Structures are given as C-alpha cells and as structure tokens.
Amino acid sequence: MSKRNIFIEFPHAKGVVVSGDIHGDITPLVFKCCVQYGMTDTLIVVAGDCGFGFEKLGYYENVYKCCREKLTKANNWLVFIRGNHDNPAYFNKQPFKHQRWMTLKDYSVIKACGHTILCIGGATSIDRALRRASRQYHLPNPDDPFMPNVYWSNEIPEFDEERLDIIDETCAIDTVITHTSPSFCELSSHFALEDWAMHDKELMDDVKHEREVMDDIYNYLYTKNHPLRYWYYGHFHESWHAQIDDTMFHMLDIMELREIPSIDAS
C-alpha cells in the first residue's frame, strides 16, 4: 500500500464537519449544509451508511450533478466513509473521485484545517438475516461489482496493521472517524439485537468482533502515542458524547452534524 493511496489533503478547507448516517439522503444533506446552514469553505465527512449500492451506478452520478453547483458555489467538499449499508465496491474501487465529492477507502487519512483524520468504515447489519431473505438480495456478481443489492457480506471493519504502520511512520493522528465504535463507547446494548440474534446464530459474535476491531485501532494509536483528541461515529442512530481519558468521543444521530474544533479552539 503506497502512501499516495492513503493521504488526501484539503488545503483550502477552513472547517471540518462530520455527519451521522444519511441512508441515501445526499441531496438533503447538501441542501442542509450549503443552503440552510450557509456553510462555506467546509469539508463535510459522512460517517457511513451513505446509501451507495441500492441503486445503479448512474443514479449516484446524477445525484452528484444535482449537488455539484451548490457545493461549488459554497466552496464545500463532501466525502463518504463506508457503512454497513453501503456496497464496499464504491469505496474500494472509488468510482467517484470528483473535485467536490469522493468515497474514501478504509484507512484513508484526511489532512485539513491542521487536523490529521483517520477514516475507517464498516459495521455489522443486525438485520442481515432479513436482508438475505429478501427478494431484492442476490449473490455478488464479480463482473458487475456495482449491481444494486440490499446486503453485502464484506461489510464488517478490518484491523489492518500494515496500513496503520504506514500511517504511524508518516503522521500523527489527532482525530478518528469511523462508522461503528470501540466497545467502551455507547451504545453498549441494542434493544433489538437479541431479537435479531434469534434468527442469526453468528450475529452476537460478529457484533462483538466489530467492536473489538475498533478497540484494536484505538489501542494501536494509544500505544504508539498518537495525539488522539477526537473520535466520531454514527451507526447507532442516537446522539451521545463523553470524554474518555484524553479523547472526546461523539456518537452522531441520523443526519446530525458536529464540527471538529479548530486547532486554536481546541
């Protein structure tokens, strides 16, 4: 993995805002940021469950064309991290690398506004048994990785020490944005998880593993003395924040926006 494939810089951004899950509502998000809130010169990062994969590839290109003028006029940028309700091909193969919006590979590092931000996607769909039983679900087609679907088996996050080693040798991470969270963060339980697990014998173990991957990432950064101050995530559709040791953790609700404090303000 080359360093060129990991780092993305936004030298003209004057602020960074993180959004919770949007579930395909890209146009409303752009309107909310660029028009309703009047954001300018801002990098907007969606922390997973963007909605890529439920429609054909051309659909998302058309959405981009509809949003491009507002993003350009406000001088904003929109980037997407992989959620469990996203086709990983849209992030691994990166069909969208436009000036104003792009999907990010896992373990991409954003440099903007003095921050160095590690971005890692993926989580476990607790309703995956229902999705696999749906008429809309089909097995992946290697010849058409962007074929619309409702579930992707390679949804979970992975601990990639090789990429972390490259990052560790090159920069100091002060912010992390993921889709799910470490095990010591909320949500510690999910009201429907046990019900879904009755129809999915491996679900509880996979959810536990998902959170352990985030623990491993946190422990890696901690033991390597990265100045980690902020961690943002979505996935759980609730809002929460807490200071744990030297890191402020933020769980974002659906379409919730939270600004990463500037270096001077922090």
SEMI-882029 format. One record per residue: residue number from 1; residue in three letters; x, y, z of N, C-alpha, C in turn. Coordinates in nm, 2 decimals, padded with zeros to 4 digits. Atoms other than C-alpha are relative to their C-alpha. Layout:
NODE   i  aa    n_x    n_y    n_z   ca_x   ca_y   ca_z    c_x    c_y    c_z
NODE NUM ALA      X      Y      Z      X      Y      Z      X      Y      Z
...
This chain:
NODE   i  aa    n_x    n_y    n_z   ca_x   ca_y   ca_z    c_x    c_y    c_z
NODE   1 MET  00.09 -00.12  00.00  00.00  00.00  00.00  00.09  00.12  00.00
NODE   2 SER -00.08 -00.12  00.01  00.16  00.33 -00.11 -00.06  00.11  00.08
NODE   3 LYS  00.05 -00.11 -00.08  00.14  00.64  00.09 -00.09  00.09 -00.08
NODE   4 ARG  00.08 -00.08  00.09 -00.01  00.81 -00.21 -00.15 -00.04  00.01
NODE   5 ASN  00.14  00.05  00.00 -00.32  00.59 -00.18 -00.07  00.02  00.14
NODE   6 ILE  00.05 -00.02 -00.13 -00.37  00.68  00.19 -00.04  00.14  00.03
NODE   7 PHE  00.02 -00.13 -00.05 -00.35  01.05  00.23 -00.07  00.09 -00.10
NODE   8 ILE  00.08 -00.09  00.08 -00.60  01.31  00.10  00.01  00.13  00.07
NODE   9 GLU -00.01 -00.13 -00.06 -00.54  01.68  00.16 -00.11  00.10 -00.06
NODE  10 PHE  00.10 -00.10  00.03 -00.80  01.96  00.16  00.06  00.14  00.05
NODE  11 PRO -00.07 -00.12 -00.05 -00.57  02.27  00.19 -00.08  00.13  00.01
NODE  12 HIS  00.08 -00.12  00.00 -00.84  02.52  00.12 -00.12  00.00  00.09
NODE  13 ALA  00.11  00.01 -00.10 -01.09  02.40  00.38  00.03  00.08  00.12
NODE  14 LYS -00.01 -00.08 -00.12 -01.15  02.63  00.67 -00.07 -00.06  00.12
NODE  15 GLY  00.08  00.07 -00.10 -01.37  02.39  00.87 -00.03 -00.14 -00.04
NODE  16 VAL  00.04  00.14  00.03 -01.45  02.02  00.90 -00.12 -00.04  00.09
NODE  17 VAL  00.13  00.04 -00.07 -01.80  01.89  00.99 -00.02 -00.15 -00.03
NODE  18 VAL  00.03  00.15  00.01 -01.89  01.52  01.05 -00.15 -00.01  00.01
NODE  19 SER  00.14  00.03  00.00 -02.24  01.39  00.97 -00.02 -00.14  00.04
NODE  20 GLY  00.04  00.13 -00.03 -02.41  01.09  01.11 -00.06 -00.07 -00.13
NODE  21 ASP  00.05  00.07  00.11 -02.58  00.83  00.88 -00.10  00.08 -00.08
NODE  22 ILE  00.10 -00.07  00.08 -02.78  00.97  00.59 -00.08 -00.09 -00.09
NODE  23 HIS  00.09  00.10  00.06 -02.92  00.65  00.43 -00.05  00.04 -00.14
NODE  24 GLY  00.03 -00.04  00.14 -02.91  00.79  00.07 -00.05  00.14 -00.01
NODE  25 ASP  00.05 -00.14  00.00 -03.03  01.14  00.16  00.12  00.10 -00.03
NODE  26 ILE -00.11 -00.08  00.03 -02.73  01.30 -00.01 -00.04  00.14 -00.04
NODE  27 THR  00.05 -00.13  00.04 -02.92  01.59 -00.17 -00.05  00.08  00.12
NODE  28 PRO  00.04 -00.08 -00.12 -03.10  01.69  00.16  00.12  00.04  00.08
NODE  29 LEU -00.11 -00.04 -00.08 -02.76  01.68  00.33  00.07  00.12 -00.06
NODE  30 VAL -00.06 -00.12  00.07 -02.61  01.92  00.07 -00.08  00.12  00.02
NODE  31 PHE  00.09 -00.12 -00.02 -02.91  02.15  00.10  00.01  00.05  00.14
NODE  32 LYS -00.01 -00.03 -00.14 -02.89  02.14  00.48  00.13  00.08  00.03
NODE  33 CYS -00.13 -00.06 -00.03 -02.52  02.23  00.48  00.03  00.13 -00.08
NODE  34 CYS -00.03 -00.12  00.09 -02.49  02.47  00.18 -00.10  00.11  00.00
NODE  35 VAL  00.10 -00.10  00.01 -02.82  02.64  00.19 -00.06  00.04  00.14
NODE  36 GLN  00.07 -00.02 -00.13 -03.00  02.60  00.53  00.10  00.06  00.10
NODE  37 TYR -00.09 -00.04 -00.09 -02.69  02.64  00.74  00.11  00.10 -00.05
NODE  38 GLY -00.09 -00.10  00.07 -02.49  02.85  00.49  00.15 -00.03  00.02
NODE  39 MET -00.14  00.03 -00.02 -02.17  02.66  00.54  00.08  00.04 -00.12
NODE  40 THR -00.09 -00.02  00.11 -01.88  02.77  00.32  00.14 -00.05  00.04
NODE  41 ASP -00.14  00.04 -00.02 -01.52  02.65  00.28  00.01 -00.11  00.10
NODE  42 THR  00.01  00.10 -00.10 -01.61  02.34  00.47  00.01 -00.14 -00.06
NODE  43 LEU  00.00  00.14  00.03 -01.52  01.97  00.44 -00.10 -00.07  00.08
NODE  44 ILE  00.11  00.08 -00.07 -01.82  01.75  00.52  00.03 -00.14 -00.02
NODE  45 VAL -00.03  00.14  00.00 -01.75  01.39  00.61 -00.12 -00.08  00.06
NODE  46 VAL  00.11  00.08 -00.05 -02.03  01.14  00.63  00.06 -00.13  00.06
NODE  47 ALA -00.06  00.11 -00.07 -01.95  00.87  00.89 -00.08 -00.13 -00.03
NODE  48 GLY  00.05  00.13  00.04 -02.10  00.58  00.70 -00.15 -00.01 -00.02
NODE  49 ASP  00.14  00.02  00.04 -02.44  00.44  00.58 -00.04  00.12 -00.09
NODE  50 CYS  00.03 -00.11  00.10 -02.43  00.69  00.29 -00.11 -00.04 -00.09
NODE  51 GLY  00.10  00.05  00.09 -02.66  00.47  00.08  00.05 -00.04 -00.13
NODE  52 PHE -00.05  00.04  00.13 -02.43  00.37 -00.20 -00.02 -00.15 -00.02
NODE  53 GLY  00.01  00.14  00.04 -02.53  00.04 -00.37 -00.14 -00.05 -00.02
NODE  54 PHE  00.14  00.04  00.02 -02.91  00.03 -00.36 -00.05  00.03 -00.13
NODE  55 GLU  00.03 -00.04  00.14 -02.93  00.19 -00.70  00.11 -00.02 -00.09
NODE  56 LYS -00.11  00.02  00.10 -02.74  00.17 -01.02  00.10  00.11  00.01
NODE  57 LEU -00.11 -00.10 -00.01 -02.41  00.35 -01.06 -00.03  00.13 -00.05
NODE  58 GLY  00.03 -00.13  00.06 -02.55  00.61 -01.29 -00.09  00.09  00.09
NODE  59 TYR  00.09 -00.07 -00.09 -02.81  00.71 -01.03  00.09  00.10  00.09
NODE  60 TYR -00.08 -00.08 -00.09 -02.53  00.84 -00.80  00.08  00.11 -00.07
NODE  61 GLU -00.06 -00.10  00.08 -02.36  01.02 -01.08 -00.10  00.12 -00.02
NODE  62 ASN  00.11 -00.11  00.02 -02.69  01.21 -01.14 -00.02  00.08  00.13
NODE  63 VAL  00.01 -00.07 -00.13 -02.71  01.29 -00.77  00.11  00.10  00.01
NODE  64 TYR -00.12 -00.09  00.00 -02.36  01.44 -00.79 -00.02  00.12 -00.08
NODE  65 LYS  00.03 -00.11  00.10 -02.46  01.65 -01.09 -00.10  00.10  00.06
NODE  66 CYS  00.10 -00.08 -00.07 -02.75  01.78 -00.89  00.05  00.08  00.11
NODE  67 CYS -00.06 -00.06 -00.12 -02.54  01.87 -00.59  00.12  00.09 -00.03
NODE  68 ARG -00.13 -00.07  00.03 -02.23  02.00 -00.77  00.00  00.15  00.01
NODE  69 GLU  00.00 -00.14  00.00 -02.34  02.35 -00.82 -00.01  00.06  00.14
NODE  70 LYS  00.01 -00.06 -00.14 -02.44  02.41 -00.45  00.14 -00.02  00.07
NODE  71 LEU -00.13  00.02 -00.07 -02.11  02.25 -00.33  00.11  00.10 -00.06
NODE  72 THR -00.10 -00.09  00.06 -01.90  02.46 -00.58 -00.03  00.14  00.05
NODE  73 LYS  00.04 -00.14 -00.04 -02.09  02.79 -00.50  00.04  00.03  00.14
NODE  74 ALA -00.03 -00.02 -00.14 -02.03  02.74 -00.13  00.15 -00.04  00.03
NODE  75 ASN -00.14  00.05 -00.02 -01.68  02.60 -00.18  00.01 -00.10  00.11
NODE  76 ASN  00.00  00.11 -00.10 -01.76  02.29  00.02  00.04 -00.13 -00.07
NODE  77 TRP -00.04  00.13  00.05 -01.64  01.93 -00.02 -00.07 -00.10  00.08
NODE  78 LEU  00.08  00.11 -00.07 -01.83  01.61  00.06  00.07 -00.13 -00.02
NODE  79 VAL -00.06  00.13  00.01 -01.66  01.28  00.14 -00.07 -00.10  00.08
NODE  80 PHE  00.09  00.10 -00.05 -01.81  00.95  00.23  00.09 -00.11  00.06
NODE  81 ILE -00.06  00.12 -00.06 -01.69  00.67  00.47 -00.10 -00.11 -00.01
NODE  82 ARG  00.08  00.12  00.03 -01.82  00.32  00.42 -00.08 -00.04  00.13
NODE  83 GLY  00.08  00.06 -00.11 -02.11  00.20  00.64 -00.03 -00.14 -00.03
NODE  84 ASN  00.04  00.14  00.03 -02.26 -00.15  00.67 -00.11  00.00 -00.11
NODE  85 HIS  00.10 -00.01  00.11 -02.55 -00.02  00.44  00.06  00.07 -00.11
NODE  86 ASP -00.06 -00.05  00.12 -02.31  00.06  00.16  00.07 -00.11 -00.07
NODE  87 ASN -00.08  00.10  00.08 -02.16 -00.15 -00.12  00.15  00.03  00.01
NODE  88 PRO -00.14 -00.03 -00.02 -01.79 -00.17 -00.03  00.07  00.03 -00.13
NODE  89 ALA -00.07 -00.03  00.13 -01.70 -00.16 -00.41  00.00  00.15 -00.03
NODE  90 TYR  00.00 -00.15  00.02 -01.80  00.21 -00.41  00.12  00.06  00.07
NODE  91 PHE -00.11 -00.06 -00.08 -01.52  00.27 -00.16  00.13 -00.07 -00.04
NODE  92 ASN -00.12  00.06  00.04 -01.26  00.01 -00.26  00.05  00.03 -00.14
NODE  93 LYS -00.03 -00.03  00.14 -01.28  00.08 -00.63 -00.01  00.15 -00.03
NODE  94 GLN  00.01 -00.14  00.01 -01.36  00.45 -00.58 -00.04  00.05 -00.14
NODE  95 PRO  00.05 -00.05  00.13 -01.57  00.52 -00.89 -00.02  00.15  00.00
NODE  96 PHE  00.02 -00.14 -00.02 -01.63  00.87 -00.75  00.12  00.07  00.06
NODE  97 LYS -00.12 -00.08 -00.05 -01.32  01.09 -00.72 -00.01  00.14 -00.06
NODE  98 HIS  00.02 -00.14  00.05 -01.47  01.43 -00.82  00.07  00.10  00.09
NODE  99 GLN -00.06 -00.11 -00.08 -01.33  01.76 -00.70 -00.08  00.03  00.12
NODE 100 ARG  00.09 -00.04 -00.11 -01.63  01.82 -00.48 -00.05 -00.11  00.09
NODE 101 TRP  00.04  00.11 -00.09 -01.71  01.47 -00.35  00.07 -00.13 -00.04
NODE 102 MET -00.06  00.13  00.02 -01.55  01.13 -00.32 -00.03 -00.10  00.11
NODE 103 THR  00.01  00.10 -00.10 -01.58  00.80 -00.15  00.14 -00.03  00.05
NODE 104 LEU -00.13  00.02 -00.06 -01.29  00.70  00.08  00.02 -00.15  00.03
NODE 105 LYS -00.04  00.14 -00.04 -01.11  00.37  00.11  00.02  00.00  00.15
NODE 106 ASP -00.03  00.02 -00.14 -01.08  00.23  00.46  00.15  00.03  00.03
NODE 107 TYR -00.13 -00.04 -00.04 -00.77  00.37  00.64  00.06  00.11 -00.09
NODE 108 SER -00.04 -00.12  00.06 -00.76  00.68  00.43  00.02  00.10  00.12
NODE 109 VAL -00.03 -00.10 -00.10 -00.62  00.98  00.62 -00.02  00.14 -00.07
NODE 110 ILE  00.03 -00.13  00.05 -00.76  01.33  00.56  00.09  00.10  00.08
NODE 111 LYS -00.07 -00.11 -00.06 -00.54  01.63  00.62 -00.07  00.13 -00.03
NODE 112 ALA  00.08 -00.12  00.02 -00.75  01.95  00.67  00.00  00.08  00.13
NODE 113 CYS  00.01 -00.10 -00.12 -00.75  02.26  00.90  00.09 -00.04  00.11
NODE 114 GLY -00.09  00.04 -00.11 -00.45  02.13  01.09 -00.02 -00.13  00.06
NODE 115 HIS  00.03  00.13 -00.06 -00.61  01.80  01.17  00.05 -00.11 -00.09
NODE 116 THR -00.04  00.12  00.08 -00.49  01.46  01.06 -00.10 -00.11  00.04
NODE 117 ILE  00.12  00.07 -00.03 -00.80  01.24  01.04  00.00 -00.14 -00.06
NODE 118 LEU  00.01  00.14  00.04 -00.81  00.86  01.02 -00.14 -00.04 -00.03
NODE 119 CYS  00.14  00.03  00.04 -01.12  00.73  00.84 -00.01 -00.15 -00.03
NODE 120 ILE  00.01  00.15  00.02 -01.23  00.36  00.87 -00.15 -00.03  00.01
NODE 121 GLY  00.14  00.03  00.01 -01.57  00.22  00.77 -00.03 -00.14  00.04
NODE 122 GLY  00.04  00.14 -00.02 -01.77 -00.09  00.82 -00.07 -00.02  00.13
NODE 123 ALA  00.07  00.05 -00.12 -02.00 -00.25  01.08 -00.08 -00.12 -00.04
NODE 124 THR  00.08  00.12  00.02 -02.24 -00.54  01.12 -00.15  00.04 -00.01
NODE 125 SER  00.14 -00.03  00.01 -02.60 -00.52  00.99 -00.08 -00.10  00.09
NODE 126 ILE  00.07  00.09 -00.09 -02.81 -00.66  01.27 -00.13 -00.06 -00.07
NODE 127 ASP  00.12  00.06  00.08 -03.10 -00.72  01.02  00.04 -00.07 -00.12
NODE 128 ARG -00.05  00.07  00.13 -02.88 -00.91  00.77 -00.08 -00.12 -00.03
NODE 129 ALA  00.08  00.12  00.04 -03.09 -01.23  00.80 -00.12  00.04 -00.08
NODE 130 LEU  00.11 -00.04  00.08 -03.39 -01.04  00.68  00.04  00.05 -00.14
NODE 131 ARG -00.04 -00.05  00.13 -03.20 -00.87  00.40  00.04 -00.11 -00.09
NODE 132 ARG -00.04  00.11  00.08 -03.05 -01.20  00.28 -00.12 -00.08 -00.05
NODE 133 ALA  00.12  00.07  00.04 -03.40 -01.35  00.27 -00.09  00.08 -00.09
NODE 134 SER  00.08 -00.09  00.09 -03.53 -01.05  00.07  00.01 -00.04 -00.15
NODE 135 ARG  00.00  00.02  00.14 -03.63 -01.09 -00.29  00.10  00.09 -00.08
NODE 136 GLN -00.09 -00.10  00.06 -03.41 -00.79 -00.37  00.15 -00.05  00.02
NODE 137 TYR -00.13  00.04 -00.02 -03.10 -00.97 -00.24  00.05 -00.11 -00.10
NODE 138 HIS -00.06  00.10  00.09 -02.87 -01.16 -00.48  00.15 -00.02  00.04
NODE 139 LEU -00.14  00.02 -00.02 -02.52 -01.31 -00.46  00.08  00.10 -00.08
NODE 140 PRO -00.08 -00.09  00.07 -02.24 -01.08 -00.57  00.04 -00.05 -00.14
NODE 141 ASN -00.03  00.03  00.14 -02.16 -01.07 -00.94  00.14  00.06 -00.03
NODE 142 PRO -00.13 -00.05  00.02 -01.78 -01.04 -01.00  00.01  00.09 -00.12
NODE 143 ASP -00.01 -00.08  00.13 -01.84 -00.90 -01.35 -00.07  00.14  00.02
NODE 144 ASP  00.07 -00.12 -00.02 -02.06 -00.62 -01.21 -00.01  00.03  00.15
NODE 145 PRO  00.00 -00.02 -00.14 -01.95 -00.52 -00.86 -00.09  00.11  00.05
NODE 146 PHE  00.09 -00.11 -00.04 -02.18 -00.22 -00.86 -00.15 -00.03 -00.02
NODE 147 MET  00.14  00.04  00.02 -02.50 -00.42 -00.93 -00.08  00.04  00.13
NODE 148 PRO  00.08 -00.03 -00.12 -02.78 -00.29 -00.69 -00.03 -00.12  00.08
NODE 149 ASN  00.03  00.11 -00.09 -02.83 -00.50 -00.38 -00.05  00.06  00.13
NODE 150 VAL  00.05 -00.05 -00.13 -02.96 -00.48 -00.02  00.09 -00.04  00.11
NODE 151 TYR -00.09  00.05 -00.11 -02.68 -00.66  00.17  00.13 -00.04 -00.07
NODE 152 TRP -00.14  00.04  00.05 -02.30 -00.71  00.13  00.07 -00.07  00.11
NODE 153 SER -00.06  00.08 -00.10 -02.13 -00.98  00.32  00.14  00.05  00.05
NODE 154 ASN -00.13 -00.05 -00.04 -01.79 -00.80  00.33 -00.02  00.14  00.07
NODE 155 GLU  00.04 -00.13 -00.06 -01.95 -00.52  00.54  00.08  00.03  00.13
NODE 156 ILE -00.06 -00.03 -00.13 -01.75 -00.56  00.87  00.13  00.07 -00.02
NODE 157 PRO -00.14 -00.06  00.01 -01.44 -00.35  00.95  00.11 -00.10  00.03
NODE 158 GLU -00.11  00.09 -00.02 -01.10 -00.50  00.95  00.11  00.08  00.07
NODE 159 PHE -00.12 -00.06 -00.06 -00.79 -00.43  01.16  00.11 -00.03 -00.09
NODE 160 ASP -00.10  00.01  00.10 -00.52 -00.36  00.91  00.13  00.07  00.06
NODE 161 GLU -00.12 -00.05 -00.06 -00.19 -00.33  01.09  00.10  00.06 -00.09
NODE 162 GLU -00.09 -00.05  00.11  00.01 -00.28  00.77 -00.03  00.14 -00.03
NODE 163 ARG  00.03 -00.14  00.03 -00.17  00.03  00.68  00.02  00.09  00.12
NODE 164 LEU -00.02 -00.08 -00.12 -00.16  00.16  01.04  00.15  00.02  00.02
NODE 165 ASP -00.15 -00.02 -00.02  00.22  00.11  01.04  00.05  00.11 -00.10
NODE 166 ILE -00.04 -00.11  00.10  00.25  00.32  00.72 -00.04  00.14  00.05
NODE 167 ILE  00.05 -00.13 -00.05  00.04  00.59  00.88  00.08  00.04  00.12
NODE 168 ASP -00.07 -00.03 -00.12  00.23  00.57  01.21  00.14  00.06 -00.04
NODE 169 GLU -00.13 -00.04  00.04  00.56  00.62  01.02  00.00  00.14 -00.06
NODE 170 THR  00.01 -00.12  00.08  00.43  00.93  00.84 -00.07  00.12  00.07
NODE 171 CYS  00.07 -00.11 -00.06  00.20  01.13  01.06 -00.06 -00.03  00.14
NODE 172 ALA  00.06  00.02 -00.13  00.03  01.18  01.40 -00.15  00.02 -00.01
NODE 173 ILE  00.14 -00.01  00.01 -00.34  01.11  01.41 -00.06  00.07  00.13
NODE 174 ASP  00.06 -00.07 -00.12 -00.54  01.35  01.63 -00.16 -00.02  00.00
NODE 175 THR  00.15  00.02  00.01 -00.90  01.26  01.50 -00.02 -00.13 -00.07
NODE 176 VAL  00.05  00.12  00.07 -01.07  00.93  01.40 -00.14  00.02 -00.03
NODE 177 ILE  00.14  00.01  00.04 -01.39  00.90  01.21 -00.03 -00.14 -00.05
NODE 178 THR  00.04  00.14  00.04 -01.55  00.55  01.19 -00.15 -00.01 -00.01
NODE 179 HIS  00.14  00.02  00.00 -01.89  00.40  01.13 -00.05 -00.05  00.13
NODE 180 THR  00.04  00.05 -00.14 -01.91  00.20  01.45  00.11  00.05  00.10
NODE 181 SER -00.08 -00.06 -00.11 -01.73  00.25  01.78  00.08 -00.11  00.08
NODE 182 PRO -00.06  00.09 -00.09 -01.50  00.09  02.03 -00.10 -00.05  00.10
NODE 183 SER  00.09  00.07 -00.08 -01.66 -00.14  02.28 -00.03  00.08  00.13
NODE 184 PHE  00.02 -00.07 -00.12 -01.62  00.10  02.57 -00.08  00.13 -00.02
NODE 185 CYS  00.09 -00.12  00.03 -01.84  00.37  02.40 -00.15 -00.05 -00.01
NODE 186 GLU  00.14  00.03  00.02 -02.22  00.38  02.37 -00.02 -00.02 -00.15
NODE 187 LEU  00.10  00.07 -00.09 -02.43  00.21  02.26  00.06 -00.13  00.05
NODE 188 SER -00.05  00.12 -00.06 -02.34 -00.06  02.50 -00.10 -00.12 -00.02
NODE 189 SER  00.10  00.10  00.03 -02.66 -00.25  02.41 -00.09  00.05 -00.10
NODE 190 HIS  00.10 -00.04  00.10 -02.92 -00.25  02.14 -00.13 -00.08  00.03
NODE 191 PHE  00.13  00.06 -00.05 -03.29 -00.31  02.22 -00.04 -00.12 -00.09
NODE 192 ALA  00.05  00.11  00.09 -03.34 -00.53  01.91  00.10 -00.10 -00.03
NODE 193 LEU -00.11  00.09  00.04 -03.01 -00.71  01.89 -00.03 -00.15  00.04
NODE 194 GLU  00.03  00.14 -00.04 -03.12 -01.02  02.09 -00.11 -00.06 -00.09
NODE 195 ASP  00.11  00.05  00.09 -03.44 -01.05  01.88  00.05 -00.04 -00.13
NODE 196 TRP -00.06  00.04  00.13 -03.24 -01.05  01.56  00.09 -00.12  00.01
NODE 197 ALA -00.09  00.11 -00.02 -02.99 -01.29  01.70 -00.07 -00.14  00.01
NODE 198 MET  00.08  00.12  00.00 -03.27 -01.55  01.74  00.00 -00.06 -00.13
NODE 199 HIS  00.01  00.05  00.14 -03.27 -01.58  01.36  00.14  00.00 -00.07
NODE 200 ASP -00.13 -00.01  00.06 -02.89 -01.53  01.31  00.10 -00.04  00.11
NODE 201 LYS -00.08  00.06 -00.11 -02.67 -01.76  01.53  00.14  00.07  00.02
NODE 202 GLU -00.13 -00.06 -00.01 -02.35 -01.58  01.45  00.00  00.15  00.02
NODE 203 LEU  00.01 -00.15  00.00 -02.48 -01.22  01.49  00.07  00.05  00.13
NODE 204 MET -00.06 -00.05 -00.13 -02.37 -01.17  01.86  00.15  00.00 -00.01
NODE 205 ASP -00.14  00.01  00.01 -02.02 -01.29  01.79  00.06  00.10 -00.10
NODE 206 ASP -00.04 -00.10  00.10 -01.99 -01.07  01.48  00.00  00.14  00.05
NODE 207 VAL  00.01 -00.14 -00.06 -02.11 -00.76  01.66  00.11  00.02  00.10
NODE 208 LYS -00.10 -00.01 -00.10 -01.87 -00.83  01.94  00.14  00.02 -00.07
NODE 209 HIS -00.13 -00.02  00.07 -01.58 -00.87  01.69  00.01  00.14 -00.06
NODE 210 GLU  00.00 -00.13  00.06 -01.68 -00.55  01.51  00.05  00.11  00.10
NODE 211 ARG -00.04 -00.10 -00.10 -01.64 -00.35  01.83  00.15 -00.03  00.05
NODE 212 GLU -00.14  00.03 -00.04 -01.31 -00.53  01.92  00.10  00.05 -00.11
NODE 213 VAL -00.08 -00.06  00.11 -01.17 -00.42  01.58  00.03  00.15  00.03
NODE 214 MET -00.02 -00.14 -00.04 -01.23 -00.06  01.69  00.09  00.01  00.13
NODE 215 ASP -00.09  00.00 -00.12 -01.07 -00.14  02.03  00.15 -00.01 -00.04
NODE 216 ASP -00.14  00.03  00.04 -00.76 -00.27  01.85  00.06  00.13 -00.07
NODE 217 ILE -00.05 -00.12  00.06 -00.74  00.05  01.64  00.03  00.11  00.11
NODE 218 TYR -00.03 -00.10 -00.11 -00.77  00.27  01.95  00.12 -00.04  00.08
NODE 219 ASN -00.12  00.05 -00.08 -00.51  00.06  02.14  00.13  00.02 -00.08
NODE 220 TYR -00.12 -00.02  00.09 -00.27  00.08  01.84  00.04  00.15  00.01
NODE 221 LEU -00.03 -00.14  00.00 -00.30  00.46  01.83  00.05  00.05  00.14
NODE 222 TYR -00.04 -00.04 -00.14 -00.27  00.49  02.21  00.14 -00.05  00.03
NODE 223 THR -00.14  00.05 -00.03  00.04  00.27  02.24  00.11  00.06 -00.08
NODE 224 LYS -00.09 -00.07  00.09  00.20  00.45  01.95  00.01  00.15  00.03
NODE 225 ASN -00.01 -00.14 -00.05  00.15  00.78  02.13 -00.05  00.10 -00.10
NODE 226 HIS  00.06 -00.09  00.08 -00.07  00.94  01.87 -00.08  00.10  00.08
NODE 227 PRO  00.08 -00.10 -00.08 -00.23  01.27  02.00 -00.15  00.00 -00.03
NODE 228 LEU  00.14  00.02  00.04 -00.58  01.13  01.96 -00.09  00.09  00.10
NODE 229 ARG  00.09 -00.09 -00.08 -00.83  01.40  02.08 -00.15 -00.01 -00.03
NODE 230 TYR  00.14  00.01  00.04 -01.15  01.33  01.89 -00.03 -00.13 -00.08
NODE 231 TRP  00.05  00.12  00.07 -01.34  01.02  01.77 -00.15  00.02 -00.03
NODE 232 TYR  00.14 -00.02  00.04 -01.67  01.05  01.57 -00.05 -00.13 -00.07
NODE 233 TYR  00.06  00.12  00.07 -01.90  00.77  01.46 -00.15  00.01  00.00
NODE 234 GLY  00.15  00.00  00.01 -02.26  00.70  01.36 -00.06 -00.13  00.04
NODE 235 HIS  00.04  00.14 -00.01 -02.43  00.36  01.31 -00.12 -00.02  00.10
NODE 236 PHE  00.09  00.03 -00.11 -02.64  00.36  01.63 -00.13  00.08  00.00
NODE 237 HIS  00.12 -00.08  00.01 -02.89  00.63  01.54 -00.04  00.07  00.13
NODE 238 GLU  00.02 -00.08 -00.12 -02.85  00.81  01.87  00.11  00.10  00.01
NODE 239 SER -00.10 -00.10 -00.03 -02.66  01.11  02.00  00.06 -00.02  00.14
NODE 240 TRP -00.07  00.01 -00.13 -02.40  01.09  02.28  00.14  00.05 -00.02
NODE 241 HIS -00.14 -00.04  00.00 -02.06  01.23  02.37  00.05 -00.01  00.14
NODE 242 ALA -00.06  00.02 -00.13 -01.82  01.17  02.65  00.16  00.01 -00.01
NODE 243 GLN -00.15 -00.01  00.00 -01.45  01.24  02.74  00.04 -00.13  00.07
NODE 244 ILE -00.05  00.12 -00.05 -01.27  00.91  02.79  00.16  00.01 -00.01
NODE 245 ASP -00.14 -00.03  00.00 -00.91  00.96  02.90  00.03  00.13 -00.07
NODE 246 ASP -00.03 -00.12  00.07 -00.77  01.22  02.66 -00.08  00.02 -00.13
NODE 247 THR  00.07 -00.01  00.13 -01.02  01.16  02.38 -00.15  00.03  00.02
NODE 248 MET  00.15 -00.03 -00.01 -01.37  01.31  02.33 -00.06 -00.08 -00.11
NODE 249 PHE  00.08  00.09  00.09 -01.60  01.05  02.17 -00.13  00.06 -00.03
NODE 250 HIS  00.13 -00.06  00.04 -01.90  01.17  01.97 -00.08 -00.11 -00.08
NODE 251 MET  00.09  00.08  00.08 -02.18  00.94  01.86 -00.11  00.09 -00.07
NODE 252 LEU  00.09 -00.09  00.07 -02.39  01.11  01.59 -00.13 -00.07 -00.05
NODE 253 ASP  00.13  00.05  00.05 -02.76  01.05  01.52 -00.01  00.02 -00.15
NODE 254 ILE  00.02 -00.01  00.14 -02.90  01.03  01.17  00.00  00.15 -00.04
NODE 255 MET -00.01 -00.14  00.05 -02.81  01.35  00.98  00.04  00.10  00.10
NODE 256 GLU -00.05 -00.09 -00.09 -02.67  01.50  01.29  00.14  00.05 -00.04
NODE 257 LEU -00.12 -00.06  00.04 -02.38  01.74  01.22  00.08  00.05  00.13
NODE 258 ARG -00.08 -00.05 -00.11 -02.09  01.82  01.45  00.14  00.04 -00.06
NODE 259 GLU -00.12 -00.06  00.05 -01.79  02.04  01.38  00.12 -00.05  00.08
NODE 260 ILE -00.12  00.03 -00.07 -01.44  01.92  01.46  00.06  00.13  00.05
NODE 261 PRO -00.05 -00.13 -00.04 -01.30  02.20  01.68  00.13  00.04 -00.07
NODE 262 SER -00.12 -00.05  00.06 -01.03  02.41  01.52  00.12 -00.02  00.09
NODE 263 ILE -00.12  00.02 -00.08 -00.68  02.37  01.64  00.01  00.11  00.11
NODE 264 ASP -00.01 -00.11 -00.10 -00.69  02.71  01.81 -00.11 -00.01  00.11
NODE 265 ALA  00.11  00.01 -00.09 -01.03  02.64  01.97  00.01 -00.11  00.09
NODE 266 SER -00.01  00.12 -00.08 -00.94  02.30  02.10  00.11  00.01  00.11
